[in-house]
Amino acid sequence: MNTGSVWIIDSDTDDQEMVQQVWKELNLQNELKFFEFADEAMSYLANIETAPFIIICELHLPKTNGLELREKMLASHSLKFKSVPFIFWTGQASEEYVVRAYDLSVHGFFIKESRFEDLKVTFLNIINYWLRCKMPPKKEK
């Protein structure tokens, strides 16, 4: 469902504000939903009827990090088959983290840009790609 919400899982409120500004300037129609903690997003995802369009997650989160969240999602039969693209968007990452992320079948891995214009291009490319991509139907709860 291309009209579903886009989830941003990131504890950095400055990054959240920047994403909101990007959304506004690009006039993107998908609703944004923010989570500061991985466990909060996991719990919400497990209890909703309609899956989000995309999940964009910071790698370095407090408590449960992004890789651990992805592992939990893949381990959950009901969450694994909701067909939600899962993308990492992080400030820094070693090659080891990138390899581990792709071992967990993530759909993209991006480093946070320092320039606002670059951030706009990245988010526009991510959204446009997934709007055009043919995906299996999202499984309902």
Backbone torsions as a table, in degrees:
resi	resn	phi	psi	omega
1	MET	NA	106.2	-176.1
2	ASN	-70.4	-14.4	-177.9
3	THR	-94.2	1.1	-179.5
4	GLY	-67.1	173.2	-178.6
5	SER	-75.6	156.7	173.6
6	VAL	-106.9	123.6	-179.6
7	TRP	-96.1	131.9	173.8
8	ILE	-113.6	116.7	178.3
9	ILE	-106.9	103.2	-173.9
10	ASP	-160.3	126.5	-178.1
11	SER	-82.9	-7.9	-178.8
12	ASP	-85.3	109.5	-177.1
13	THR	-66.5	-28.9	176.1
14	ASP	-63.7	-42.3	177.5
15	ASP	-65.3	-39.1	177.7
16	GLN	-60.6	-43.7	179.2
17	GLU	-64.6	-39.5	178.6
18	MET	-63.6	-42.0	179.0
19	VAL	-62.6	-41.7	177.8
20	GLN	-60.1	-41.7	178.9
21	GLN	-65.7	-42.1	176.8
22	VAL	-58.6	-46.5	-179.2
23	TRP	-58.0	-44.3	-178.9
24	LYS	-65.2	-47.7	-177.9
25	GLU	-65.8	-34.6	179.7
26	LEU	-85.6	-6.9	-179.4
27	ASN	55.0	43.2	178.3
28	LEU	-74.8	138.4	-171.9
29	GLN	-89.0	-20.7	-179.5
30	ASN	-68.3	134.9	177.0
31	GLU	-66.3	140.6	174.8
32	LEU	-94.7	137.9	173.9
33	LYS	-130.1	125.8	-176.8
34	PHE	-105.3	140.6	172.8
35	PHE	-130.6	137.7	177.8
36	GLU	-91.0	-23.0	-175.5
37	PHE	-127.4	142.9	-179.7
38	ALA	-61.4	-42.5	-177.5
39	ASP	-63.9	-34.2	177.2
40	GLU	-63.5	-44.8	178.9
41	ALA	-66.3	-41.3	180.0
42	MET	-61.4	-45.1	180.0
43	SER	-63.6	-44.5	-180.0
44	TYR	-63.3	-44.0	-179.2
45	LEU	-62.6	-37.5	-178.6
46	ALA	-69.2	-19.7	-172.9
47	ASN	-115.2	13.5	179.9
48	ILE	-107.7	155.9	178.9
49	GLU	-80.5	-44.3	-175.1
50	THR	-106.9	122.9	-178.8
51	ALA	-71.7	153.9	176.2
52	PRO	-68.8	163.4	177.3
53	PHE	-70.9	-47.3	-178.4
54	ILE	-147.0	147.7	169.7
55	ILE	-114.9	123.9	176.5
56	ILE	-115.5	118.9	-167.8
57	CYS	-125.8	134.9	170.3
58	GLU	-69.3	140.9	178.3
59	LEU	-72.6	-44.8	-173.5
60	HIS	-96.7	88.6	179.1
61	LEU	-109.4	153.5	174.3
62	PRO	-68.3	153.6	-179.9
63	LYS	66.0	-100.0	179.7
64	THR	-91.2	120.8	-178.4
65	ASN	-81.4	174.6	-175.6
66	GLY	-62.1	-37.5	178.4
67	LEU	-65.6	-41.3	178.1
68	GLU	-64.8	-38.7	176.3
69	LEU	-60.3	-47.1	-179.8
70	ARG	-61.0	-41.4	177.3
71	GLU	-60.0	-43.9	179.5
72	LYS	-63.3	-40.4	179.5
73	MET	-63.4	-43.6	-179.4
74	LEU	-69.0	-29.0	179.8
75	ALA	-76.1	-20.3	-179.2
76	SER	-90.5	115.6	-178.3
77	HIS	-56.5	-43.6	-176.9
78	SER	-69.6	-33.5	-179.5
79	LEU	-81.9	-34.0	-177.5
80	LYS	-58.8	-34.1	-174.2
81	PHE	-101.8	21.0	174.8
82	LYS	-83.5	-3.2	175.2
83	SER	55.9	48.1	-179.9
84	VAL	-103.2	119.8	174.3
85	PRO	-59.5	133.4	-177.9
86	PHE	-120.0	119.5	-173.8
87	ILE	-125.7	134.9	173.4
88	PHE	-91.3	139.9	176.6
89	TRP	-139.3	106.8	-169.3
90	THR	-139.1	160.1	-178.5
91	GLY	-72.7	-36.6	179.3
92	GLN	-155.6	150.6	179.6
93	ALA	-160.1	134.9	175.1
94	SER	-77.3	165.4	177.1
95	GLU	-58.9	-35.0	178.7
96	GLU	-59.8	-42.8	178.5
97	TYR	-64.9	-41.1	-179.6
98	VAL	-63.1	-46.2	179.2
99	VAL	-62.2	-45.1	179.9
100	ARG	-61.9	-40.1	179.2
101	ALA	-61.3	-46.2	179.9
102	TYR	-70.1	-26.9	171.7
103	ASP	-62.8	-25.8	178.5
104	LEU	-93.8	17.7	174.4
105	SER	59.9	39.8	174.5
106	VAL	-71.6	161.3	-175.1
107	HIS	-102.3	1.4	178.3
108	GLY	175.4	155.9	179.6
109	PHE	-144.3	115.9	-176.0
110	PHE	-126.0	143.4	173.6
111	ILE	-92.6	136.3	-179.0
112	LYS	-62.5	133.1	179.9
113	GLU	-83.1	150.4	177.0
114	SER	-89.8	-22.1	179.2
115	ARG	-97.0	134.3	-178.2
116	PHE	-58.9	-42.3	-179.2
117	GLU	-62.4	-38.2	177.4
118	ASP	-66.6	-38.1	177.7
119	LEU	-62.3	-42.0	177.8
120	LYS	-59.9	-44.9	-179.7
121	VAL	-62.6	-43.9	-179.8
122	THR	-60.6	-49.8	-178.1
123	PHE	-67.0	-38.0	177.5
124	LEU	-62.8	-42.4	178.5
125	ASN	-64.5	-42.3	179.1
126	ILE	-61.5	-51.2	-177.0
127	ILE	-64.1	-46.5	-179.4
128	ASN	-61.6	-39.9	178.6
129	TYR	-59.5	-49.3	-175.9
130	TRP	-74.5	-24.4	173.6
131	LEU	-66.8	-33.8	-177.2
132	ARG	-90.4	-18.3	-174.9
133	CYS	-74.4	133.2	175.6
134	LYS	-81.5	124.3	-178.4
135	MET	-128.7	157.4	174.7
136	PRO	-65.8	156.9	179.0
137	PRO	-62.2	144.9	177.7
138	LYS	-72.6	129.7	179.2
139	LYS	-74.9	135.6	177.1
140	GLU	-83.2	165.6	-177.2
141	LYS	-55.6	NA	NA
